[in-house]
Amino acid sequence: MLDLSPDWGVILTHFAPELILVIGALGLLSYDLYVRGKDGLQPWITLGVLLAAALATGWLYTMDPAEVFEGRSAGEVFRSGAFLSDSFTHFFRLMSVLTAGLVTLSGIAYMRGKTAFKGEFYAFVLFAALAMNLMAGANDLIVIALGIEFLSLVSYILTGYIREDRLSIEGGLKYFLYGSITSAAMLFGLTYLYGIAGSTSLPVIAEAVRQPENLVVTHLSTFIVPAALFLVLAGIGFKVAIAPFHQWSPDAYQGAPTPVTAFLSVGPKAAGFAVMMRLFITVFGTPELSATWLGVLGALAGLTMILGNVAALTQSDVKRMMAYSSIAQAGYMLVGIAAFGGTALMGTTPLGAVLFFILAYLFTNLGAFAVIIAVDRLTGSSSVSAFAGLSKRSPFLAIALTIFFLSLIGIPPLSGFFGKFAVFGAAVASDMFGLAVVGVLTGVVSAVYYFQIVKTMYFGDPAEGGALRPSPGVVFVVATALVMTLIIGLVPQPFIEIANQAVTALEPIAGSMVAR
């Protein structure tokens, strides 16, 4: 029998990114006590910790599991554990540190003078990255619940972080109230899964639902399994802001400090999709069981794309507009998961298409928000009128935001085009033509509200004269996001391979699916 006794060296090695984030957050709080909350090295310590976590993740990416585990595969060692350290987890570990790092850099100047609690703010950013990692690697219902609630609590606090701002407090409160309801629904669904299988381990639950005679309550499984899926979907759907669980998003995005809004638009969304893919595919990925939820995800994807893009048309605040844009982008991601089981298109599997879309979305959306952060900080407003004449006040920011919007629309050869091409292609390969058509048409609708901002930037008259000079952190983030948006669009194949490699951790069950 395979010896799976604890090897603390192996365990510590594969928890290195999480340990770095925990130690870094606690060290940051200690440093903040030392400087008594004054401006200091808080953001730079945060960036150093995130860089160390990224290097640790990169090291794990390149390791040969056979050398570390003495001939055993990483899957064999961690399959029975509550946390998986595999290629899928590594991908989202990098997403978490990239998101937290770019948000930190773009928000340094913005947060200066906004709050006296600087150390706590940056520590919460590190804790948010940690929670995202836990969600991505969760292999147990308890870890899933703890990871989601941990990230939710941190997000609530960050949203309402500016105590003197009424909108910030209002957004945080609404976020908390909606989150409490959906979290209760999700936990209820998780208890159903535990009740029918007698275990919180995903592999054990997966084995039980594939062999109904092993279920604890076989006579109720026909009802309980679909009910559990829908309840859990409510909790995860809230986290990724898909319709109809999106109501919190516009108010939270508008009220939160703009760097926090940038984080909310990418971080929780990526982590939520990681949990959705791991849970639904690991446990319910067979052809018989997937029929329960693939159709539902397809319907929700269509509803989310339509609602997000149509509602964005009437917004006069750019942060609210980006909230609805983010909802629509979640719908596009959901298309790839709904197409699970279809054939690969041009070397991209449906799940690989989702991860590729998330990677492209990360740089495009955070780049756009970096521009919004600069405008908000220097004008004191995120309304559409605040962007009037931006092409004259800061040509670099205006050109960059135009490129990011073009990428979000899906114009070639930018990264957003290939992200949408991948997920819509997966839908077509899975005979979900209607969903692909809805995605393309709603993408055309999105051009209307994006170009409303572009028109204002180039043809509007600024309320104030003079140049608008962004901070060095914003310039760095915008430049980095621009370069990556172009590189991913012009040379997508290496990034497609990274995405496909990441989903190989889900292959044992994905491979059992038949092409529809």
C-alpha positions as a printed NumPy array, in Angstrom:
array([[  0.   ,   0.   ,   0.   ],
       [  1.178,   3.513,  -0.796],
       [  2.72 ,   5.219,   2.23 ],
       [  1.073,   8.603,   2.649],
       [  2.427,   9.361,   6.11 ],
       [  3.155,  13.055,   6.689],
       [  6.468,  14.29 ,   5.35 ],
       [  6.829,  17.729,   6.857],
       [  9.584,  18.718,   4.452],
       [  7.303,  17.995,   1.504],
       [  4.339,  19.691,   3.161],
       [  6.271,  22.853,   3.973],
       [  7.738,  22.921,   0.474],
       [  4.359,  22.822,  -1.192],
       [  2.856,  25.335,   1.217],
       [  5.745,  27.765,   0.709],
       [  3.712,  30.481,  -1.102],
       [  1.013,  30.408,   1.587],
       [  3.552,  30.44 ,   4.432],
       [  5.315,  33.411,   2.85 ],
       [  2.042,  35.338,   2.616],
       [  1.081,  34.587,   6.235],
       [  4.499,  35.468,   7.644],
       [  4.671,  38.553,   5.436],
       [  1.255,  39.833,   6.555],
       [  2.092,  39.357,  10.229],
       [  5.488,  40.962,   9.744],
       [  3.857,  43.917,   8.003],
       [  1.495,  44.447,  10.921],
       [  4.459,  44.332,  13.321],
       [  6.337,  46.893,  11.245],
       [  3.28 ,  49.144,  11.177],
       [  3.151,  49.032,  14.975],
       [  6.786,  50.099,  15.027],
       [  6.252,  53.135,  12.775],
       [  2.879,  53.829,  14.44 ],
       [  0.937,  53.95 ,  11.174],
       [  3.05 ,  56.643,   9.539],
       [  3.974,  56.528,   5.862],
       [  6.84 ,  54.146,   5.435],
       [  7.72 ,  50.908,   3.757],
       [  4.299,  49.223,   4.053],
       [  3.589,  48.981,   0.299],
       [  7.154,  47.973,  -0.502],
       [  7.12 ,  45.238,   2.117],
       [  3.867,  44.041,   0.558],
       [  5.433,  43.954,  -2.889],
       [  8.487,  42.128,  -1.531],
       [  6.299,  39.469,   0.092],
       [  4.289,  39.028,  -3.115],
       [  7.481,  38.719,  -5.152],
       [  8.779,  36.04 ,  -2.766],
       [  5.471,  34.16 ,  -3.048],
       [  5.653,  34.396,  -6.85 ],
       [  9.214,  33.053,  -6.879],
       [  8.182,  30.173,  -4.612],
       [  5.313,  29.359,  -6.956],
       [  7.607,  29.515,  -9.968],
       [  9.985,  27.142,  -8.213],
       [  7.153,  24.69 ,  -7.585],
       [  6.157,  24.98 , -11.245],
       [  9.601,  23.832, -12.371],
       [ 10.124,  21.071,  -9.789],
       [ 10.176,  17.404, -10.771],
       [  7.635,  15.747,  -8.438],
       [  9.456,  12.403,  -8.686],
       [ 12.538,  13.938,  -7.073],
       [ 10.616,  15.567,  -4.246],
       [  8.329,  12.638,  -3.482],
       [ 10.846,   9.838,  -4.079],
       [  9.144,   8.448,  -7.157],
       [  5.558,   9.266,  -6.149],
       [  3.605,  11.781,  -8.148],
       [  2.399,  14.989,  -6.552],
       [ -1.149,  13.807,  -7.147],
       [ -0.554,  10.593,  -5.211],
       [  0.847,  12.456,  -2.239],
       [ -1.799,  15.158,  -2.016],
       [ -4.867,  13.427,  -3.44 ],
       [ -6.068,  12.348,  -0.01 ],
       [ -5.34 ,  15.712,   1.578],
       [ -7.539,  18.755,   2.031],
       [ -5.316,  20.944,  -0.157],
       [ -3.865,  20.186,  -3.591],
       [ -0.54 ,  21.625,  -4.698],
       [ -0.766,  20.946,  -8.425],
       [ -0.485,  22.788, -11.73 ],
       [ -4.026,  24.142, -11.397],
       [ -3.249,  25.599,  -7.958],
       [  0.066,  27.005,  -9.192],
       [ -1.713,  28.872, -12.002],
       [ -4.077,  30.604,  -9.603],
       [ -1.286,  31.239,  -7.105],
       [  0.373,  33.311,  -9.804],
       [ -2.947,  35.012, -10.562],
       [ -3.326,  35.979,  -6.902],
       [  0.137,  37.509,  -6.51 ],
       [ -0.093,  39.278,  -9.874],
       [ -3.47 ,  40.759,  -8.957],
       [ -2.375,  41.829,  -5.481],
       [  0.937,  43.194,  -6.771],
       [ -0.508,  45.286,  -9.591],
       [ -3.282,  46.614,  -7.343],
       [ -0.754,  47.54 ,  -4.654],
       [  1.503,  49.364,  -7.107],
       [ -1.298,  51.313,  -8.737],
       [ -2.839,  52.221,  -5.376],
       [  0.206,  53.512,  -3.455],
       [ -0.368,  57.173,  -4.29 ],
       [ -4.169,  56.834,  -4.099],
       [ -4.201,  55.403,  -0.563],
       [ -1.674,  57.909,   0.765],
       [ -3.645,  60.281,   2.976],
       [ -6.911,  58.355,   2.539],
       [ -6.591,  56.37 ,   5.745],
       [ -4.485,  56.195,   8.88 ],
       [ -4.57 ,  52.384,   8.826],
       [ -1.952,  51.738,   6.162],
       [ -0.415,  48.604,   7.616],
       [ -3.782,  46.931,   8.022],
       [ -4.76 ,  47.79 ,   4.444],
       [ -1.719,  46.153,   2.88 ],
       [ -1.904,  43.224,   5.296],
       [ -5.471,  42.618,   4.139],
       [ -4.23 ,  42.595,   0.538],
       [ -1.8  ,  39.808,   1.477],
       [ -4.526,  37.921,   3.345],
       [ -6.754,  38.237,   0.282],
       [ -4.031,  36.662,  -1.873],
       [ -3.719,  33.872,   0.709],
       [ -7.473,  33.233,   0.631],
       [ -7.396,  33.025,  -3.163],
       [ -4.645,  30.401,  -2.951],
       [ -6.651,  28.343,  -0.458],
       [ -9.701,  28.449,  -2.71 ],
       [ -7.711,  27.352,  -5.762],
       [ -6.175,  24.332,  -4.042],
       [ -9.148,  23.292,  -1.917],
       [ -9.795,  19.544,  -2.081],
       [-12.217,  19.424,   0.825],
       [-15.574,  21.043,   1.547],
       [-14.271,  22.581,   4.768],
       [-11.325,  24.23 ,   3.013],
       [-13.643,  25.488,   0.263],
       [-15.975,  27.051,   2.83 ],
       [-13.122,  28.551,   4.874],
       [-11.369,  29.916,   1.783],
       [-14.509,  31.554,   0.403],
       [-15.494,  33.051,   3.755],
       [-11.943,  34.23 ,   4.429],
       [-11.81 ,  36.052,   1.094],
       [-15.329,  37.403,   1.605],
       [-14.543,  38.854,   5.038],
       [-11.367,  40.517,   3.767],
       [-13.26 ,  41.891,   0.752],
       [-16.034,  43.318,   2.967],
       [-13.467,  45.15 ,   5.099],
       [-11.52 ,  46.49 ,   2.112],
       [-14.715,  47.695,   0.411],
       [-15.74 ,  49.768,   3.429],
       [-12.189,  50.754,   4.329],
       [-12.575,  54.535,   3.986],
       [-14.651,  55.204,   7.092],
       [-15.274,  58.847,   6.241],
       [-16.758,  57.965,   2.835],
       [-20.494,  57.256,   2.942],
       [-20.432,  55.355,  -0.36 ],
       [-17.603,  53.151,   0.882],
       [-19.49 ,  52.207,   4.035],
       [-22.716,  51.677,   2.077],
       [-20.976,  49.493,  -0.5  ],
       [-19.292,  47.395,   2.177],
       [-22.557,  46.913,   4.073],
       [-24.503,  45.842,   0.975],
       [-21.678,  43.513,   0.003],
       [-21.776,  41.969,   3.489],
       [-25.563,  41.523,   3.541],
       [-25.742,  39.873,   0.121],
       [-22.703,  37.766,   0.958],
       [-24.206,  36.53 ,   4.22 ],
       [-27.313,  35.233,   2.454],
       [-25.462,  33.477,  -0.358],
       [-22.87 ,  32.07 ,   2.045],
       [-25.66 ,  30.518,   4.103],
       [-27.114,  28.944,   0.956],
       [-23.711,  27.609,  -0.075],
       [-22.997,  26.116,   3.361],
       [-26.413,  24.46 ,   3.323],
       [-25.541,  22.896,  -0.036],
       [-22.158,  21.711,   1.252],
       [-23.847,  20.001,   4.197],
       [-26.017,  18.113,   1.688],
       [-22.891,  16.802,  -0.023],
       [-21.401,  15.79 ,   3.312],
       [-24.657,  14.135,   4.327],
       [-24.959,  11.889,   1.283],
       [-21.285,  10.828,   1.191],
       [-20.355,  10.866,   4.874],
       [-17.139,  12.787,   4.099],
       [-15.967,  16.302,   3.292],
       [-13.198,  15.094,   0.953],
       [-13.881,  15.836,  -2.717],
       [-12.37 ,  12.549,  -3.983],
       [-14.525,  10.56 ,  -1.532],
       [-17.662,  12.474,  -2.545],
       [-16.788,  11.997,  -6.213],
       [-16.427,   8.258,  -5.705],
       [-19.718,   8.085,  -3.818],
       [-21.802,   9.945,  -6.396],
       [-20.367,   7.764,  -9.158],
       [-21.405,   4.64 ,  -7.273],
       [-24.799,   5.441,  -5.711],
       [-24.796,   2.213,  -3.714],
       [-22.028,   3.775,  -1.587],
       [-24.089,   6.824,  -0.666],
       [-25.178,   7.169,   2.943],
       [-28.717,   8.166,   1.92 ],
       [-29.271,   6.532,  -1.459],
       [-33.049,   7.009,  -1.449],
       [-32.648,  10.822,  -1.373],
       [-29.658,  11.215,  -3.681],
       [-31.767,  11.957,  -6.778],
       [-33.136,  15.071,  -5.082],
       [-30.214,  16.052,  -2.871],
       [-27.435,  16.132,  -5.476],
       [-29.13 ,  18.705,  -7.78 ],
       [-30.284,  20.734,  -4.767],
       [-26.735,  20.784,  -3.377],
       [-25.342,  21.871,  -6.734],
       [-27.745,  24.804,  -7.068],
       [-27.171,  25.98 ,  -3.49 ],
       [-23.391,  25.823,  -3.87 ],
       [-23.671,  27.6  ,  -7.206],
       [-25.432,  30.489,  -5.439],
       [-22.464,  30.986,  -3.114],
       [-19.85 ,  30.745,  -5.838],
       [-21.998,  32.756,  -8.251],
       [-22.059,  35.598,  -5.721],
       [-18.272,  35.553,  -5.5  ],
       [-17.775,  35.721,  -9.286],
       [-20.753,  38.117,  -9.767],
       [-22.822,  36.18 , -12.281],
       [-26.523,  36.925, -12.717],
       [-28.74 ,  36.717, -10.728],
       [-26.223,  36.856,  -7.846],
       [-24.614,  40.122,  -8.983],
       [-26.723,  42.74 ,  -7.178],
       [-23.977,  43.702,  -4.734],
       [-21.446,  44.436,  -7.446],
       [-22.33 ,  47.939,  -8.769],
       [-22.687,  49.547,  -5.317],
       [-19.593,  47.822,  -3.939],
       [-17.517,  48.791,  -6.975],
       [-18.639,  52.416,  -6.837],
       [-18.226,  52.829,  -3.09 ],
       [-14.971,  50.959,  -2.538],
       [-11.6  ,  52.741,  -2.787],
       [-10.705,  52.473,  -6.47 ],
       [ -7.691,  50.15 ,  -5.913],
       [-10.036,  47.826,  -3.999],
       [-12.518,  48.01 ,  -6.876],
       [ -9.71 ,  46.912,  -9.192],
       [ -8.981,  43.969,  -6.918],
       [-12.659,  42.978,  -6.662],
       [-12.972,  42.964, -10.446],
       [-10.279,  40.283, -10.836],
       [ -9.22 ,  38.556,  -7.589],
       [-12.435,  37.065,  -6.155],
       [-13.656,  36.347,  -9.678],
       [-10.589,  34.26 , -10.577],
       [-10.649,  32.418,  -7.238],
       [-14.381,  31.741,  -7.532],
       [-13.955,  30.18 , -10.961],
       [-11.095,  28.066,  -9.594],
       [-13.41 ,  26.639,  -6.922],
       [-16.221,  26.143,  -9.421],
       [-13.998,  24.227, -11.812],
       [-12.367,  22.099,  -9.11 ],
       [-15.609,  21.22 ,  -7.329],
       [-17.972,  20.741, -10.251],
       [-15.537,  18.893, -12.478],
       [-13.863,  16.773,  -9.813],
       [-17.092,  15.661,  -8.183],
       [-19.711,  15.989, -10.94 ],
       [-17.667,  15.692, -14.133],
       [-19.046,  12.458, -15.551],
       [-21.478,  12.588, -18.51 ],
       [-24.376,  11.388, -16.344],
       [-23.874,  13.938, -13.583],
       [-22.76 ,  16.882, -15.719],
       [-26.134,  16.984, -17.465],
       [-27.486,  18.395, -14.18 ],
       [-25.398,  21.542, -14.24 ],
       [-23.943,  22.225, -17.707],
       [-27.296,  23.396, -19.067],
       [-27.837,  25.609, -16.025],
       [-24.394,  27.186, -16.428],
       [-25.104,  27.812, -20.105],
       [-28.367,  29.591, -19.278],
       [-26.68 ,  31.658, -16.55 ],
       [-23.845,  32.539, -18.932],
       [-26.323,  33.897, -21.486],
       [-28.266,  35.83 , -18.849],
       [-25.063,  37.267, -17.354],
       [-23.683,  38.431, -20.708],
       [-26.95 ,  40.116, -21.666],
       [-27.654,  41.75 , -18.295],
       [-24.093,  42.98 , -17.74 ],
       [-23.694,  44.609, -21.134],
       [-27.196,  46.096, -21.364],
       [-27.12 ,  47.546, -17.822],
       [-23.707,  49.124, -18.475],
       [-25.178,  51.274, -21.247],
       [-26.961,  53.641, -18.842],
       [-24.196,  54.203, -16.275],
       [-22.768,  57.676, -15.687],
       [-20.084,  56.527, -13.232],
       [-17.134,  54.666, -14.75 ],
       [-16.69 ,  52.4  , -11.729],
       [-20.329,  51.309, -11.926],
       [-19.953,  50.819, -15.656],
       [-16.909,  48.637, -15.056],
       [-18.909,  46.68 , -12.486],
       [-21.427,  45.698, -15.135],
       [-18.604,  45.11 , -17.596],
       [-17.034,  42.753, -15.056],
       [-20.367,  40.926, -14.723],
       [-20.458,  40.473, -18.498],
       [-16.868,  39.206, -18.513],
       [-17.857,  36.613, -15.904],
       [-20.531,  35.479, -18.344],
       [-17.903,  34.98 , -21.037],
       [-15.793,  32.886, -18.652],
       [-18.842,  30.831, -17.752],
       [-19.311,  29.953, -21.424],
       [-16.081,  27.951, -21.363],
       [-17.147,  25.945, -18.31 ],
       [-20.59 ,  25.32 , -19.814],
       [-18.783,  23.899, -22.864],
       [-16.901,  21.376, -20.692],
       [-16.694,  18.004, -22.407],
       [-16.515,  19.401, -25.922],
       [-13.602,  18.808, -28.247],
       [-10.501,  20.97 , -28.21 ],
       [-10.415,  23.797, -30.741],
       [ -7.034,  24.746, -32.226],
       [ -5.259,  23.076, -29.329],
       [ -7.316,  24.792, -26.601],
       [ -9.579,  22.711, -24.372],
       [-12.744,  24.364, -22.97 ],
       [-11.239,  24.552, -19.485],
       [ -7.94 ,  25.787, -20.883],
       [ -9.908,  28.487, -22.715],
       [-11.354,  29.68 , -19.405],
       [ -7.916,  29.966, -17.801],
       [ -6.503,  31.719, -20.867],
       [ -9.419,  34.183, -20.762],
       [ -8.782,  34.862, -17.058],
       [ -5.099,  35.545, -17.736],
       [ -5.877,  37.952, -20.569],
       [ -8.636,  39.613, -18.524],
       [ -6.327,  40.148, -15.554],
       [ -3.907,  42.424, -17.4  ],
       [ -6.544,  44.185, -19.498],
       [ -8.896,  44.977, -16.625],
       [ -6.231,  45.937, -14.088],
       [ -4.617,  48.17 , -16.715],
       [ -7.94 ,  49.918, -17.296],
       [ -8.473,  50.33 , -13.569],
       [ -4.981,  51.76 , -13.133],
       [ -6.028,  54.589, -15.456],
       [ -9.292,  55.008, -13.54 ],
       [ -7.318,  55.135, -10.261],
       [ -5.125,  57.934, -11.649],
       [ -8.089,  59.975, -12.862],
       [-10.021,  59.435,  -9.627],
       [ -7.05 ,  60.455,  -7.473],
       [ -6.248,  63.586,  -9.441],
       [ -9.812,  64.779, -10.136],
       [-11.619,  63.385,  -7.1  ],
       [-14.283,  61.776,  -9.261],
       [-14.913,  58.595, -11.264],
       [-17.82 ,  60.005, -13.261],
       [-17.704,  59.909, -17.046],
       [-17.277,  63.705, -17.102],
       [-14.015,  63.37 , -15.133],
       [-12.465,  61.754, -18.233],
       [-13.32 ,  64.716, -20.476],
       [-10.283,  65.895, -22.404],
       [ -8.016,  63.198, -20.984],
       [ -6.283,  62.925, -24.366],
       [ -5.047,  66.486, -23.889],
       [ -4.227,  66.228, -20.185],
       [ -2.492,  62.839, -20.393],
       [ -2.177,  61.334, -23.886],
       [ -0.479,  58.214, -22.495],
       [ -3.39 ,  57.362, -20.185],
       [ -5.975,  58.101, -22.891],
       [ -4.27 ,  55.885, -25.467],
       [ -3.746,  53.113, -22.902],
       [ -7.387,  53.149, -21.764],
       [ -8.547,  53.05 , -25.377],
       [ -6.407,  49.96 , -26.023],
       [ -7.695,  48.262, -22.876],
       [-11.29 ,  48.952, -23.906],
       [-10.596,  47.574, -27.388],
       [ -9.242,  44.432, -25.772],
       [-12.31 ,  44.09 , -23.534],
       [-14.521,  44.442, -26.618],
       [-12.506,  41.712, -28.327],
       [-10.746,  43.545, -31.146],
       [ -7.776,  41.7  , -32.731],
       [ -4.867,  41.386, -32.281],
       [ -5.277,  42.19 , -28.588],
       [ -5.444,  39.552, -25.848],
       [ -9.169,  40.024, -25.28 ],
       [ -9.906,  38.897, -28.837],
       [ -8.15 ,  35.57 , -28.385],
       [ -9.718,  35.1  , -24.942],
       [-13.206,  35.468, -26.414],
       [-12.271,  33.431, -29.466],
       [-11.175,  30.588, -27.184],
       [-14.355,  30.437, -25.075],
       [-16.747,  31.028, -27.982],
       [-14.859,  28.468, -30.037],
       [-15.28 ,  25.988, -27.19 ],
       [-19.023,  26.689, -27.236],
       [-19.218,  26.104, -30.997],
       [-17.207,  22.874, -30.681],
       [-19.729,  21.739, -28.049],
       [-22.691,  22.534, -30.338],
       [-23.711,  25.501, -28.168],
       [-24.108,  27.836, -31.146],
       [-26.784,  29.969, -29.506],
       [-24.526,  30.78 , -26.563],
       [-21.687,  31.753, -28.911],
       [-24.023,  34.031, -30.885],
       [-25.225,  35.728, -27.679],
       [-21.6  ,  36.271, -26.673],
       [-20.679,  37.871, -29.99 ],
       [-23.752,  40.124, -30.06 ],
       [-23.312,  41.303, -26.491],
       [-19.678,  42.01 , -27.287],
       [-20.91 ,  44.396, -29.979],
       [-23.194,  46.049, -27.412],
       [-20.226,  46.569, -25.096],
       [-18.537,  48.71 , -27.735],
       [-21.253,  51.346, -27.203],
       [-20.507,  52.074, -23.549],
       [-16.723,  51.705, -23.893],
       [-16.636,  54.163, -26.784],
       [-18.763,  56.583, -24.782],
       [-15.705,  56.985, -22.531],
       [-13.342,  57.125, -25.517],
       [-15.469,  59.862, -27.115],
       [-15.407,  61.841, -23.868],
       [-11.631,  61.484, -23.576],
       [-10.91 ,  62.751, -27.082],
       [-13.736,  65.196, -27.796],
       [-14.826,  66.403, -24.358],
       [-13.633,  69.641, -22.802],
       [-11.835,  69.157, -19.461],
       [-13.349,  70.919, -16.467],
       [ -9.848,  71.822, -15.33 ],
       [ -6.841,  72.749, -17.406],
       [ -3.295,  71.558, -17.077],
       [ -1.562,  68.236, -17.446],
       [ -2.609,  65.2  , -15.437],
       [  0.482,  63.42 , -14.152],
       [ -0.031,  59.856, -12.9  ],
       [  2.116,  58.412, -10.145],
       [  5.132,  56.221, -11.041],
       [  3.279,  53.166,  -9.742],
       [  0.342,  53.788, -12.068],
       [  2.655,  54.368, -15.029],
       [  4.442,  51.077, -14.329],
       [  1.188,  49.113, -14.025],
       [ -0.328,  50.662, -17.138],
       [  2.837,  50.049, -19.153],
       [  3.103,  46.444, -17.92 ],
       [ -0.554,  45.759, -18.656],
       [ -0.206,  47.292, -22.132],
       [  2.807,  45.15 , -22.962],
       [  1.125,  41.954, -21.717],
       [ -2.133,  42.778, -23.515],
       [ -0.197,  43.073, -26.763],
       [  2.1  ,  40.079, -26.18 ],
       [ -0.73 ,  37.707, -25.229],
       [ -2.633,  38.867, -28.314],
       [  0.271,  38.685, -30.756],
       [  1.856,  35.495, -29.39 ],
       [ -0.964,  33.597, -27.646],
       [  0.379,  30.051, -28.03 ],
       [  2.763,  29.988, -25.005],
       [ -0.019,  31.263, -22.752],
       [ -2.491,  28.759, -24.192],
       [ -0.004,  26.009, -23.339],
       [  0.311,  27.326, -19.777],
       [ -3.476,  27.3  , -19.427],
       [ -3.792,  23.798, -20.894],
       [ -1.045,  22.526, -18.614],
       [ -2.81 ,  23.969, -15.588],
       [ -6.045,  22.089, -16.283],
       [ -4.243,  18.762, -16.671],
       [ -4.699,  18.447, -12.903],
       [ -8.391,  17.98 , -13.703],
       [ -7.743,  15.621, -16.616],
       [ -8.438,  12.247, -14.945],
       [-12.125,  13.175, -14.836],
       [-12.184,  15.52 , -17.808],
       [-10.797,  12.699, -19.928],
       [-13.811,  10.539, -19.134],
       [-16.14 ,  13.007, -20.782],
       [-17.225,  12.348, -24.323],
       [-17.458,  15.018, -26.999],
       [-21.011,  16.18 , -27.468]])
